Every structure is written in structure tokens, then in C-alpha cells.
Amino acid sequence: MIRRNIVVRIAIIILAPISLYYFGGALWYSSLTILGFFTITAFVSVAGISIVALRLDEDNSLFNVIIGLLFSFYAVQYLGTSIMGIYYQQTPEQLLTVTRLFYQVISITILSILSLAGIISKIHGLKRKKSIASVGVLITVIILLISLAYSFIFSIGNSNEFGSVLSNVAAILSILLFLLSAGASVRYRNRISGVDFFRFSAANMIFLVSVIPLSFIVDGSMQYWTLSLSLQGTGLFILYLSIMIPWLTSKGLKLGIAYVNASLPIFVVLIPYLAVIALQIILPVDILIDTGAYLIAHLGAASLSAVMAYLIKVYSDIKPNENQAPLIFMFASWAIVNLAEVIESLAIGLESGESIIPYIIGSFVTATMLVALIRRLKHKNVKEHIKPTWWLVLGIVHTLALILVGEYIQFIVMGQIPGLQRTPVSRSVLLAFNLVNMALFVYVASTLTVRDQKRISVETLAVWLLTLWIVPNVMKSIFLAWTIGWWVAEVFMAMGLALGPALLGYQYVQAISEAEASDRKASLFADILMHDVSNYQQAMKTSLELATFESIHDEIRQERIDNALDALNESERLVSNLRKLISAQSMKHANLQPTNLQRVLKRAATIAKSSTDRKPEIQLPEKASECFVLANELLIDVFLNLFLNAIESSDDSPRIEVDIHAITSNMQSFWRVEVADFGRGIKPSRKEDLFRRFMEGAKGTGLGLSLVKALVESYGGEVSVRDRVPRSFSKGTKFVLDLRRTEPK
């Protein structure tokens, strides 16, 4: 099994860069396609920065600092390359120069140095120090400046031969360093906890292989550069997974969910670009102008953003949460941004394209609110002094004011410097803002996903929907108006915003149902405390008052005292069961561990026998010692209540039989426990309401079976009631419990 998993991993790692190479190879000569690739690489890098920041919150190791420098270096490098691409719109052929080749090799060499330094620090367990971190940053900056200086010298002096020699030396050095880094991660894998050694070593080997094609680039051999870039992108993504997956699984996430959480942001970025490539192959035109579709799309986006802001506001009224305020502000801001685009297009037309200023303002607001959300997540129990309605109003007014100021500043600057009108300054700013937003998004989304492992909260859902705003903004910064890529961004944003209200509406309905259920529970608990406990107190008071009469015989006095003690014990048992019931309803599968059924059944049987003078016979199965289920210490109360219920329903010589056998349901394994008695049985008309608190004809408080159901469901199991003899209820009752099967630790 382990070998098969390793083979599958290796196959995926090999196929990923090959697929990327062949799929994008047909359009690699497009300036926008290569620009999209650089942007995706920058996205992966900023996602890596985010996970490093999350790890640094808990582990101040030097390894995290160095890997953070690695991702930061790549993020800055490819952000700069993307901005230059926006300005000059160069094809890959124009980009592939001796200067670019030398800079590419130097970049990979810096990457190899940081990778080896990181794994060495991890092996030796070095902790972060401000001085060391500062030196690391300084060294990285110096190397970057040196490489840029040499690149400038080569471009001026046309020293192709000298540049090629230095490139080959740097390539050989990086190959050796990657080999050392991969070997060290495998050799000392037991000393690098929190890092997936397999993926870390695989990433280094992919980086190593990416150096080799650069040595074969002669006379503009594009296919080798294409292969090298594909390998670098794949290696960076696998390096990101090597630190992201262990962090998520250490927080309790299952491996599959961890993969989805780590990979989804990157694939959400990748999918629109793949759609652009596919559409450029299929469609015969590059430009498609349709102002009507544009206006409808943005009016819809404005409406849907407003609906999402309102839904979160309403949800916050039902279930107040301090983390929802920034989200209300953010979605209100998006509504104004899209509405501003519609108004501007109607006022001045779309001949020269749409205005970027509203998008920049929206991206700025998004970044600000994500930072505010991070602060709230770090500092829990923040008191909210502003009502949700005012957050909605503030989002609208604040964004509108910023857009007006931004448009005014642009008008003044363009009037003073007309030459700026032909430069993509605003698109570059939009790209930079949204790369920052991507880093903030990964940080917040990962934090919320770890927090809400059992159920997705409204704030988690809303934060994940942010990608449907960030990615289209990035595409609009790259693709010109009315191009295929620009339209893909429009459709992507509209689809995402259409999905949002549906998902939030579902959460809203669930919140209402939970609120109603909570009201019913509160009413139940109040009734128990006010009615049942009061009854017991009255019984005790009456018995004790009678016991104080001097004229009654000693035997009657003792009987009255015993009655008072019985009422006291029943009252104590009621309060105890009530506490356990509340605990069971709030557990939601938490703190469960393998529990031995034999020990639980024996203990419950012993307590049940000691609780009565009727000497019940309880037969337990011998194989119970081999049965382990996911539960906790309250499992004993499940069987104790069932045993006591069986004893009460029997007339003479109570007899209880317990049987256990394995079953499979919905691809899950369970131990089925059957508790059968030979008592009076339960009429069919009463079986449906048996586990409810209020049941006509129930003895005592009726809480025992309610507790059984609540506990079993909190363990992820089910409980039901049947006739011991089918179609003959008067011959006894059988309770059937399905408990999740597990193995002992």
C-alpha cells in the first residue's frame, strides 16, 4: 500500500509539469499567456508566504524565516516581471535574452541556497533571532542587487560569452545545492517534523531538473525555456504543499480536506487562465465588444454583492459574531464598485475601456478588511460596538467617497501629465493590490477552515468567495478590455457572486432552524428545573413535615424519611442527567477516543444491579473485549439508562440480554449493540415519541432516553427501538445502538 502511494505521488509529480508544458505550449508565444503564467507563479509564492506566517505564529524556527524569504523572493521577482509585462507586452521570444537567461539561473541559484539553508536549520532545530533574520534578508537583497547589476552590465556590454560562462557556473552550483537539500531532507526526515520530506525533496529535485533545459537554450530555443518555467512552477507548488499539508493535518484536518484547502486557491487561479487558452483556440475572434452584456453583468454583480452584504447582516442579527462585520463592509463595498462601473460607462462610454479606479478602491477596501479580520481572529472576544446595519452603511459611504476621490485625483494627474494616459499604471497597481489580497485570503481562509472543522461557518464561506473577486481583478489587470481573458473575468465574477447568495441563504435557513431548536431546548430545561425539581422538593418537604409529627409510629416516621431520601436521590439524578444532556448536545463529535465496550458494559451493569433490590440478570457477550468504539466517558450513562429502563419495565426477576455484532452502513463500520429485555414492552403508538422529553405515560422525568439519544448522536451513531419478538410488543423491548467502530490505540 505504501509503495503504491509513493508510485502515485511520483507519477503525479512527473505528469504535472508535462501537462502544463504541453497544454500551454501552443499559446506560449502570446504575451498575455506568458504574463498569466508569471502571475500564477506569483500567486503560489504569496500563498507560501501566508502559510509561513501561520507557522511563525506557533513556531519561531529559523527554517520558517528562510522559507518565507524563499517565497518572498519569488513573489517579488514574478510580480516585477508581471508588471514589466503589463507595460511592454513582450512575447516570450522578445523576453528570452542573455540577460533574462542569466537572471533566471541566478534566481534558481538563490533558491537553492535558501532551500539548503532552510533544511539545515530545520535539522539542527535553530530558532529565529532578529539578527539572523535581518542578515538573511540583507544577504538575499545583496544577491538580488548583484544579479541585477550583472544583468545590466551584460545587456550594455553585450558580453554573451562571459554571461554564458557565469550562467553555467551558477547552474552547476544550484544543481549541487539542490542535491544536498533533497538528500538531507530524506536522510534526516525524522528530524524535520512539520515538513513533508517527500514533497520537500521532490520539489528540490524538480528545481534541479528545471536548471538543465536552460543550458540548452541556443538561438531562442523556446521549448527549453517553456519546459524550465513549467518545472519551476510545479516545484514551487509542491514546496508550498510540503509545509502547508503538515500544518493543516496537525490542526486535526483529514488529509483529503487538507489537500483541498491547500490546492483550491491555486486551482481557482489556474482555471480561468486555462479557460482563456481553450477559448482562444476555439473562438475565431480576439475582441468581442458588447456593452449591453457588460452593463447587465455589472448590474447583476452589484445586486448580488448587496444581497450578500444584507444576508450576512441578517445572519449576524441571529447569530452575532465579531468576525462578520468586516465581511459586511467588504460586500457592501463591492456593490458600490460594480455600480460605479455601470454609472461611469453610461456617463463617458466604454470606447477606451472601463475605469480601473473603482477596482483599485475595492481591492484596497478588501485588503483593509482582511487585515481587520486577521486582527479579530488573533484577538478573540473582541467587543463589537457598531451594529451590523451601520457596518453596511459605512461600507457604502466609505467606498463611494474613496471612488470619488480616486477619480478626481486621476483627472488632475492625467491633466497635468497627459503621457500617463497611455501607460498601464493603474493596471499594475491593481495587480499588486490583489496579490497582497491573495496572501491575506490564504491566511484568513486557512485559519477559519481549521477553526470550523466540523461545519462551515458563514464567515468561512464568505471568505472563500473572495477568490471570485480577487482572481477576476488580476485578470482585468492583465487582459485588455473586450478581449477573451477580460470576458472570462467578467463571467467568473458573475458566476461566483450568483453562487454566494444561494450558499449564504442556505446558512441563514440553518441558523433559523438552530435558533428554533435552541428555544425548544431552553424551554425544556426551564420546565425541568421549574416543574420536575419543584415536584421533588415538594415531595421531600411533605415527607419530612409528616416525619416531625410526634403522634406517628417510628416505622411510619422512618418510611417518611426514606421517601424524602428517595425524592432527594431522584432529584440529584435528574440534575446529573440534565448536565450530561447539555454536555452531549454541545460535544458535536469532539474529544472522542477508542473506548472498550466490555469495560463500559460491565461497569454499567454493576451500577444498575446496585441501584435496585430486584436482582436483575444482565447477560453480556464475551467478545465485547475485542470491540472498540469512538466515544468518551459518558458512554457508560447510555447503557446505564437502558439497563435501568429495562429493569423498571419488568415485573419480576428482570432479565436483560446484550448482543454485539459488526455492520457496515454508508461505507462506515459500526458495532451494533442490542439491549433486549423481557418486560412489558412498548406499544407501537408510543415508539415514535420514546426519545422525546415529554411523553404521555412516561415514568419519572423522561430524561433517561433523551440522554441516550443525545449521547449516541454526539458519537456519530444512531439509536432505535424495536420489539424483542417481531410483531409482539408485549414480550419485551430491544434497543439497537450503532456506534462507530475503531481500533485501540
N, C-alpha and C positions, 0 to 999 in steps of 0.2 A: 504493500500500500504506500509506504514512504517513497520507494523508488518510483512508483507510478506518478506520485505528486511532483517529484523532482523533475521527471521527464516532461510532464505537462508544463511546469514552470519554465523550463528551458525552451520548450517549443514556442510558448507564448512570447518569451523574451526575444527569440530569433525572428519570429514572424512579424512582431510589431514594427520594427524599423523597415523591414522589407515591404510590408503593406503600405506604410506611409510613403516610402520611396516610389513605388510603382503607381499608387493612386494619384499622387500629386505630381508625378514626373511629367505627365502630358502637358500640364499647365505651369511647369516650373519657370518658364520663360516670361511669365506675367509678373509685372512689378507689384501688382496688388496681391498676388498669391504668395510671393516670397515675403512680402510685408506681413501678410496674415500669419505665415509660419513664425516669423520673428516675434510677433505679438503673442502667439500661443506659448512660445518658449518663455517669454517674459511672464505670462500668467502662471506657468508652472513654477517659475522661480519665486514669485511673490507668495504663492501658496506654500512653498517651502519655508519662506521667512515666517509665515504665520504659525506653522506648526513648531518651528524653533522657538518662537515667542511663547507658545503654550508650554513647551517643555522647560523653558527657562523659568517659568513661574514656579516650577516644582523642583527643578534640578539645575543648580548653578555650575554645572560641569563646563570645563573648557571646550569639550567636544561640541556642545551645543553652540557655543560662541563661534567656533571655527566654521561649523557647518552653516551657521547663519551668515557668516562672511562669504562663504561659497555661493549661497543662493543670492545674496545681495549683489555680489559681483556680476553674476549672470543677469540679474534683473536690470541693473543699471546699464550693462552692456547692450542688452537687446532692446531696452526702452530707447536708448540713444540711437541704435540702429533703426528702430521703427520710426522715430521722429525724423531722422535723416531721410528715410524712405518716403515719408509723407511730403517732405519738402521737394525732393529731387525726382521722385517717381522713376527710379532707375530699374532697369531689368537686371536679372541675375548676371547676365553676360557683362553688363556695364559695371556691376559691383565686384566681379571677380578680377581683381588686380593683384599684383605682387604685394602691395601694401595690405590689402584685405587678407590675403593668404597668410602673410607673416603675422598679422594681428590675430588671426584665427588660431594659429599654432601657439602663439604666446598665451592667448586666453586659456587654451586647453592645458598648457603647462602650469599656469597659475592654479587652475582647477585641480591638477594632480598634486601640487604642493599642499593645497588646503586639505584635500582628501586624506593624504598620508599624515599630515599633522593632526587632523581630527581623530583618526583611528588610533594613533599613538597615544594621544591624550586620553582617549577613552579606555584603552588597555591599562594605562597606568593610573586611571581614576583621578586625573588632575582636576582641581576645582577652579572656578573662574576667579580671576582677580582683575580689578580695574586696570592695573598697569599692563598686565598681559594682554587684555582685550584691546587696550589702546595701541600697544605695539603691533598687534595683529592687524588692526585697521590701518595703521601707518604703513606697515610693510605692503599690504595689499594696494594701497593708494600709490605708493612709490613704484611698485612693479607696473601698475597700470599706466602711470605717467611715463615711465621709461619706455614701455611698449609703444605708447602713442608718439613719443619723441622719435624713436627709431622709425616708426611708420612714416612720420613726417619727413625725416631725412631721406628715406628710401624713395618717397614719392617725389621729392625735389631733385635728388641726385640721380634718379633712375638706376640705382645700384642693384639691378636684378640678380646678378650673380652673388654678390655679397649677402643679399637678403635671402636667397635660396639656401646658402650655407648655414646661416643662423637659424633659418626655419628648420632645417634638417637636424641641427644640434638640439634645438628645443623639442622637436618631435621625439627624438631618441630619449631625451631626459624624461619627458612626460610618460613614455611607454614604460620605462623602468620604474618610475614612481607609482604608476597605476598598478603595475605587477606587485610591487611591495605592499601597497594598500590593500589589494584584493587578498594577497597571501596572508597578511597579518590579520585581516578580519576573519578568515577561515581558521587560521592556526589558533587564534585566541578567542574563538567565538563564545567560550564560556565566561569571558571577562568583559564582554561588551553588552551587558543587559540593556534592554530598551532600544536595541538596534537589531533589525533583521539582517544577520550576517550574510545570508544567501543573496538577498536583493542588493545589499551594500556591495558585496564582492562582484555581483553580476553587473551593477552599474559601472563599477570601475573597469571591468573588462570591456564593456560596450564603449566607454570613453576611450579606452586603449585602441580598440579597433577603429574608432572614428578618426584617429590620427593618421592611420595608414593611407586612406584614399587621398588625403591632402598631399601626400608625397608623389602622387601620380598625376597631379593636375598640371598638364602641359598644354599650352596654346588654348586656354579656355575650355578645358575638358569638363563640361558642366556636370556630367553624370557622376563624377567622383565627388564634386562638391555637394551635389544633391544627396549622395549616399552618406557623406560625412555629417551633414546637418541633420539628416534623419536619425542617424545613430546618436548624435549628441542630444537631440530632443528626447529620444527614448531613454537614454541613460539618465538624463536629469529627472524624468518622471519616475523611473524605478528608484533612484536615490531618494526622491521625495517619499515614495511608498515605504522605503526601508526604515524611515523614522516615524512616519505617520501611523502605519498599521500597528506597530507595537504600542504606541501611546494610546490609541483607541481601545485596543484589546485589554490593556492594563486598567482601563476605566470600567471594564465589565461588558463592553460591546462584543457580540459574537463576531467571529471572523468574517462571515459574509456581509454583515451590516457594516463592519469596519471598512471593507473593500469598497462598498457602495458609497459610504460617506467620504472616503478619501478620493475616489475616482470621479464621482459625479460632477464636481465643479469643473474639472478639466475637460470631461466629455461634453458638458454643456457649452463650453467654449469652442470645442473642436467641431461639434455637429453643424453649426451654421456655416463654418468655412467649407466643410465637406459638401453641404447643400449648394453653396456658391459654385464649387468646382463642378458638381454634377449638372447644375442648371446652365453653366457656361458651355458645357459640352452639348446639352440638349437643345437650348434655345438659339435661334439664329441671330438674335439681336443682343447688343450690349447695353443699349439705352432704351428705357421704357418710361415715357412721360404720361402720367395720368393724375392730374391734380384732384379730380373727384375722389379717386380711391385714397389719395393721401389725406384729404380732409376727413373722409369717413373714418379712416383708421385712427387719426389723432383725436377726433371727437369721441370715438369709442374708447380709446385709451384713457382720455380724460375722465369719461364717465365711470369706467371700471376702476380707475385709481381712486376716485371719490367714493365709490361703493365700498372698496376695500378699507379705506380710512374709516368710513362710517361703521362698517361691520366690526372692525377691531375696537372702535369706540364703544359700541353697544355691548360687545363681549366683555370689555373692561368694566362696564357697569355691572354685569352679572358676576364676573369673577375678577375682581380688581388685582392688578399686577403692575408693579412699578416699571417692568421692562416693556410694557406695551405703549407707553407714552411716546418714546422716540419713533416707534413704528407708525403711530397715528400721524405724527408730524410729517414723516417721510412720505407716506402715501398721499397725504393732502398736498404736499409739495409737487409730487409727480402729476397730480391732476392739473395744477396750475401751469406746470411746464408744458404739458400737451395742449392745454387751452391757449397758452401764449403762442405756440407754434401755429395754431389754426388762425388766431387773430392776425398775426404778422403776415401769414401767407395771403389772407384776404385783403390786407391793407396795402402791401407792397408787391405782392405777386411772388411766384416761385421761379422766375426765369433764371435767376442767378443762384438758385438753390435755397435751401432752408437756412434759417439763422441757427448758429451753433450756441449762441449765448444762453438761451434757456436750458439747453442740455448741460452746459457747464455749471450753471447755477444749481440745477437739480443734482448733479454729481457732487457739488460742494456740500449741499444740504445732506445728501446721503452719507458722505464721509463724516460730517459733523455728528449726525445722529448715530452712526455706528460707533464712533468714539464714545458718545454718551452712553450707549448701550453697554459697551465694554466696561465702562466705569461702574455702571449699575450692577453688572454681573460680578465684578470683583468685590464691590462693597455691598453686600447683601443687606436686606431690610432697610432699604432707602425709603424714607418717608416722602410720599408724593403730596406736594402742597397745591398742585394745579390740577383741576378736574379734567377728565378726558375731553370734554367739549371744548375747553379752552386750548388744549393742545391742537385740536382740529383747526380752530380759528387761527392760532398762531402760525401753523404750517402754511395756511393760505396767505395770510397777510405778509409774513416774513418772506416767502418765496416771491410773491408779486413785487414787493419792494426791491428785492435783490435783482430781479429781472429788469425792472425799470432803470435801476442804477447802472446795471451792466450794459444795457443797450445805449444809455446816454454816454457812458464812458467810451464805448466803441465808436459812437457817432463823432465824438470830439476828437479821438485819436486818429480815426480814419480821415477826418477833415484836415488835421494838421500834417499827417504823413500819408498821403494817398497811395504810396507804394506798398503799404501794408495790405491793401485790399486784395492784392494778388498773391499773398503769402498765406500758407495754411497754419498761422499761429494758433488760431482758436481750436483747430482740429488737434494740434499737438497737445494743447492744454487739456482738452477733453480726454485724450488717450492717457495722459499721465494721471489725471484725477481718477480714472476708472481702474487703472492698475492698482492704485492705492486702495480703492474701494474693494477690489478683489481680495487683497491681503486682509483687510478688515473683515470682509464677509467670511472668509475661511476661518478666521479666528472665532468670530461670533457663532457661526453655524456649528463648528466642531464643539464649542463649549455647550451650546444648547442641546445638541444631539446627545452628548454624554450625560447631561443633566436629565433629559427626558427619554430615558432608555425604554421605558415601558409604554409610553404613549406620547405621540407628537402633540406638543402644545401649540397654541395659536401663534405665539411669538416665534417658535421654531419654524413653523410653516411659512410665516410671513418673511422671515429672514432668508429662507431658501428661495423664495420667489424673487429675491433681489437680483439673482443671476439673470433673470429675464429683463432686467433694466440695465445691468452693467454691461452684459455682452452686446446688446444692440448699440449701446453708446460707443463701445470700442469699434464696432463695425462701421458706424457712421463717421468715426474719426479717420478711417482708412479708405472706405469706398466713397466716391463722389456721388452727388445727388443723382437719382434716377438710374443708377447702374444696378446690375443684378444683386450685387452684395448689399447695396443700400436698401433694396426692396426686401431682401431676406431679413435684414434687421427690423424693418417695419413689421413684417409678418410674425417674426419671432416674438417681438414685444407684444403685439396684439393677442397672440395665442396664449402667452403667459399671463397677461392681465385678465383674459377671459377665464382662465383656469382658476385664478386666485379667488374670486368671489364664490365660486362653487365650493371650493375646499373650505373657505372660511365660513360659509353658510352651514356646511355640514358640522363644523366645530361648534357653531352657535346653537344648532339644534341639540347637539350632545350636551352642551352646557346647560340648556334649559331643562333637559331630562334629568341631568345630575342634580340640578337645583331642586327640582320637584322631589326626587328621591331623598335628597338631604332633608327637605322639610318633613317628609314622612318619617324618616329616622328620628329627627328631633322630636316629633310628636310621640313616636313610640317610646323613646327614652323618658320623656316627660311623664307619659302615662304610667310607666313602670315605677318611676320614683314617687309620683304623687298618689297613685292608686294602690299598687301592689304592696309597696313598702309600708304605706299607711295602714293597709289592712293587717299586716303582720304586727305593726306597732299596737294597733287596737286590740288584737288578739292577746298579745303579751300583757297589755295593761289590764284587760278584763280578767285574765287568769291570775295575775298577781294580786289584784284587788280582792278576788274571791279567796285567795290563799291567806289573806290577812284577817279574815273573819275568825273570831275566837270560838264560835259555836260549831264549826265544821270539824269532822273527824280528821285525824292525822293522815289517813290513807287518801282522803279526798284532797287535803291540802297538798300532799306530795304529788298527786295527779295533776293539780292545777299548776304546780311549779314545773312539772315535766312538760306540760302543754306550753308553758311560756318559753322553756328552753327549746322545744321543737320549733316554735314560731321564730325564735331568735336564730336558730341554725338555718331555717329555710330563708329567712331574710338575708343572712350572710351569704348563703349560696346564690341567691338571686343577684345580689350586688356583684359577687365574684363573676357570675356568668355574664352580667351586663358589661363589666370591664373587658372580659375576653371577647365578647361580641364586637365591641367598639374596636378593639385591637385587631380582630380578624378582618373587619371591613376597611381598615386603613393599611393593611400589610401590602396587598397587591403583589404577591409573589416575592416579597423581599425577605432576606435573611433566611432562605431555605437551605437545608443541607440534608445529606443522606441520613435517614432515620431507620433504625432497626424495628421492623414491625413486631417481632416476637417480644422484645423488651416492652414495647408500648402496650401490647395486648395483655401481657402478664401483669403489668403494673395496674392497668385499668381494671382487670378482673379482680385483683386483690383489693383495691379500694372499693369496688362495687360490693364485694362479699362482706367487707367490714362495715358497710353502710346500712345493713339490714340484718334482721334476726331470722330471715326466712330461708337461709342456707341455700342460695341458688347454685345450680350446677352449670358451670361455664366450660365448654369443651373448646380448646384451642388447637389449631393444626400444628403438627410437628415441624413442617417445612417452613414455618414462619421465620426461623432463624436465618434463612437464605434470602429473605425478602427485604429490600431497602427501597424507601420511597422518599421523594422530596417533600419535606415538612419541617416542623420545628417542635419545640417542647409542648405546644398546645394540642398536638395530635392526641395526647392521652385524654383530653377532655372530649374529643369526638367519640371515642369508644366508651368512655365512662358514661356519657349521657345516653348512648344507645343501650348500654347494659342496664342502667337504672330505669330507662323507659321500658325495657323488656321485663324487668322484674315487677314494675308497677302494673303492667298489663296482664300478669299471670295470676291465677287464683291460688293454687297450691303448688309447692315444690317447683319454683321457677327453673326452667331449663333453657339454656342458650347454646347454640352451635355456631361456630365461626369457621368459615371456609375461605381459602385463598387460592386464586389461580391467575395466570398471566393472560392478558388480552392485548390486542392492538387496535387502536382507533385513530383515524385521521393521521396515519403514519407515525403515531406516537405509541410508546409502550407503557402499559399500565399494569399495576397489580389490582385485581378486583377482589375486594373483601366483602363477604356476605355474612351478615349477622342475623341469624334466624332465631325466633322464639316460638314457644308452643302455647302462647296465651290466647286472649280473647279475640285477637285480630282487629283489623281496622276496616270499617265499612268503605266500599268504593267511593261513595259520595264525599268522604272526608279525606281521601288520599291527596287530592289536588291541593288542599289548603293545609296539609300536615306541617309544612315547614314555615308557615306564617305565624307571626306573633299572636294574632287574635284568631282563635279557632273555637267554635262553639263546642262545648262538651269537653274541652281540654282540662286536664288536671294540673293543678299548680299554676305556675306563671306562664307556661308555654314557651319559655325561652330556650329550653334544652335543645330541641330540634332545630330551632332557628340558629343557634350557635353551631350545631353540627354542619348545617348547610353553608354558613358563612365561612367557617374554617376550611372545609373541603374545597370550596371555590377559591379561597385565597391561596391554596396549594396548587391551583390549576387543575383540579379534579372535578368530579361530579358525584352526586348522591341521589338515589331514588328509592322508592318503597314499593314492595310487591307482596303478594300473598305467598306464604311459605308453601302452601299447596295450591297450584294454579286453579283459579275459579272457585276457591273455597276459602273466603277470607276469615271465617270463624276458627280456622285451625292454626292460626298463628301468622306472624308478620316476618318479612325478610327485608332488611335494609341492605342496599347494594352501594358500595363506595368504590369508585375508580380513582386510584391515586397514582401519580406519575412515578414510573419505575426508574430507578437509578442504581448505580454501583457504589459500594462502600469506598470511602477514601483510603 
